[in-house]
C-alpha cells in the first residue's frame, strides 16, 4: 500500500528556510519519479520540483536558486529544501509519486508571514 507522509512545515518569517520531508512506504523511491507540488489558498496545484529514480532534479524556473529537491533512498525519503522564503510561498506542500497528479500525502502547511 502506497503511503506518503509529508512533514517539516510551519510558520516562518520572510527570508527564513525550511526543509520538508516526505516519508514513503509501500514502494521504493529509487524506482519512481517523485514530485513536490503546492497549493496556495484559493489556487490550483502548482508543480514545484521533481527527482528521477537516478537522482536527476528539476525545479520550477520561478523557484530555481531558492528550492532544492533531494532524496535519501536508504531512508526512502524525499526532501525539499526551501531558502529565502517569501510570502507567496505560503501553501500546502505535497509530495507525489509517478507524476505531478499522482498519489500524494496529506500535505504540510507552510506559512511565510512577518
N, C-alpha and C positions, 0 to 999 in steps of 0.2 A: 504494500500500500504506500503510495507516494505521499510524503508529508514534507512540508516546508514551513519552517518556523523562523520568522524574522524577529530581530531584537536590536537594541542599541539606540533606538530613537530617544528623543527627549526635547526639552525646550532649551534653546541656546540663544546667545546674542549674535548679532551680525559679526562676521569675521571669525567666529569660532569654528571648531572642527568636530566631526562625529565620525565614528566608524560603525556601520551597520553590519550585522551578521545574518546569514541565512543558513540555518542548520537543516540539512537534507537527510531524509531517511526513505527507505524503500527502493532506492536506486543509488548508483554511484555517480558523483559529479564529474568524474574523469571520463564518463561515457556520453555526456549530454552537453548541449549548449545550455548555458544558464544566463538569465537576464535579470536586470533590475528595471522596474518601471515605477512610476509615481502618479499619484492623482491628487492634484491640488483641490481645495474646496470649490465646488461648483463647476469643476472642469473634468474633461475626459482623461483617460490614461495617456501618459507620456513616456516614451522609451527613454531610458537613462543610459544604460550600458549593457554590454554583453561580453561573454567569455566563452571561447570554444573549448571542446574537450582537450585540445592540445595546449590551451592557455593563451590563444590569441585574443586580444582585447580590442574593443571598440567602445568609444564614449560619444554621446551626443555632442555635436560640434559646439553647441552653446555652453556645454559644461566641461569641455576639454581644458586641462590645466588646473581644474579645481577638484574634479571627481576622478577616482581611480577604482577599477574593479579588479579583484584578485580572488584566488581560491586556494584552499589547502585541501588537497584530495585525501590526505591522511585523516583529516577531521571531517571530510565530507561537508565542508562549509565554504560558502561564497561570501565575500566581503565587498562593501562599498565604502571607500574612504572619501569623505567629503570635507574639503577645506574651504576656508574663506566663505563661509555660508552667508547667504543673502536672504532677505525676507521672502523673495519669490521662490526659494527652495522649500518653503513650507508646504508639506504634502504628507500623504500616507505613502510609504515606500514598500513595495512588494518585490519579492524575487519570484521568478517564474522558470519553469523547465520547458525545454524544447523550442519555445517560441515566445514572442512578446505577449501572446494571448494564451499561453499555456497554463497549466496548473500553477496556482500560487498559494501563498500562505495567507495569514490573517492581516499581515501588514504591520508596520511600525510607524508611529506618528513622529514626524519631525516638525518642530515649530521653531522658526527663527524670528525672534522679536526682541526689540530693545525695551 
